[in-house]
């Protein structure tokens, strides 16, 4: 990362002498407030209330460059006080005339930003129907409002597959090392494919999106006598819509998915496939989520926004047994713009992680509340 930062620093210093148009930008973002976690969400130990006074982790510095009518590009570095400088985006674009090709790391066509929620690290409602696939390494073809991306697949089993051994489901981190099994290998043959289309006017935006990916993994028993190979197939169909009514607006989005955690969605509810070690089969998760955001701009300085979102996921086991969870959240905030490039947003947000139901037995996963202010200065 240090080398990457040095390269960009050199480019910035050399930019005025280059035969290209450069434009730089930055954004500093913070959250200041209180976080109230009940004992069920805190491991069942005790309620916990703490001051949060922190960089949001998505403060950034970036640049855009136009080399010619055919060649352009951009980069964006993130600044997180806990992890340091990191790469957000780096890409180049070749314009064929009727189409464009993006090469590098950028948002995939399945990434919606419809919520102004600032708490929980500026999460928006990515966990509650936001259909957020994030910034990924990809080849992306752009033809008008149509985007087709061939994306680096997510192949980690660490947070996408949960082992099922006895009742209740074992809350293991992965199949690895559980119940005498071990993931010996993971294989991919195709990139993740994501397609999105945007239709927009001054009053409306409609965004249908779909995505699919698959990877294989090998389960090896404790004595390495037998092996079982399974495919984790993940797909999602999503729809987003925005409606502008003068000073008022309404934003909607939702999705239906199989194995959303394997696909890479940031879903709050249970979204893992289950390895059923009782009969050595993979059981797919089925999930859906949605959100509704409404807002009103009182004038150029003051506004109000409220949102509700939910996500639910369930997995049924061959021969009986199930695991499911529904999580929800709602918030209200008040954007206040004091000048071009400077605004802050007082906010109250409540999350309810719902009950995790395993074979008819419910476990309360707790609640969290945020009270605070999101700050942002763009330069």
C-alpha positions, 0 to 999 in steps of 0.5 A: 500500500505504501508503494501505491501511495507513493506512485499516486503522490508522484502522479499528483506532482507530475500531473500539471506537466502531463498532457491530460486533464486532471481533477482531484477531490477529497472528503473527510467524514466523522461520526460523533455520538453514543452507541447503546448495545443490549446484552443479547447483542453483546454476547449475553453478558451485559448492556454496553453504552459507549461514546463513539468519536471516530473517522467513519473509515470512508474518508477519501482522496481521489482523482479523475483523468482524461487522457484523450477522447478514448482514454480516461481513468480514476483512483480513490484512496481511503483513510481509516484511522484503525487500518490506515490507507487503503485502495478504494478504486483504481481503474482505466476506461477505453471508449469504443464510441458506442460502448466503454470498457472499464478495467480495474477496481470499481463499484459493480453494477449491483451497488445501490446508495439510496439511504443517508444513514450515517451510523454504524460506519456510514453503513447506509442500509446495505444490510437491510435491502441496499443490494450492495456488492461493493468495489471489486476487481472487474472488467465492466462493459458499459453501453448507455445505461447497461453495465455488464461486469465480470468480477473477481469471485468471492471464494472464502468459506469463512463467512459463507458456510456454517456447519450443521452437526447436531441440534441446534446448528453449530455457530462455527466460523466455517466448515474448517475443523468442524465435526471432523471435516476440513475444506481442503481446496476451493476452485473457481472456473468462472468470474462472478457475473453482474448485470445492471441497467439504469433508466432515469429521468428528472423524476424517476430512476429504475434499476433492475440488477442480477448477479451469479457466481459459483465456486467449488470446495472439497471437504476432506474427512479427518483421516483423509480417506474420502473427499466430497466436492460441492458447489456453492451457487449464489445468485441475486435479483434486485430492483431499485427505484427513486422518485423525486417530487420536487422537495420530496423524494422516495427511494425503494430497493429490494432483492431475492437471493440464494446464498447472499453471503457467498455472493458478497452481499452485506446482509444482517440476517442469517445468509449462509449456506449450511454444510449438513455433515449428517448426510454430507450435503450442502443446503442453500440459504434463501433470503430476501430484503427490502428498504423504504426511504422517504425524505423532504428538503425543507430548503437549501439548508435543512432537510429530513429523512427517515428509513425502514429496512429489513432482511430475512434468511432461512435454510432448510435441511434435508431430512428435517431441521432449519435455521432462519432469522429476520433483522430490521432497522429504522432511523430518522435524521436531519441533514443540515448544509451550512455551505457548499461542501460542508454538512452534518446530519443529526441521527437516531437509529435503531437496529433489531437483529431479531430471533435466530430460530433453529429447529423451532427454538428462538434465540434473541440476537439483541438490539443496538441504538445509535444517537449522534451526528455524521459530519462531512467536509468535501474539498 
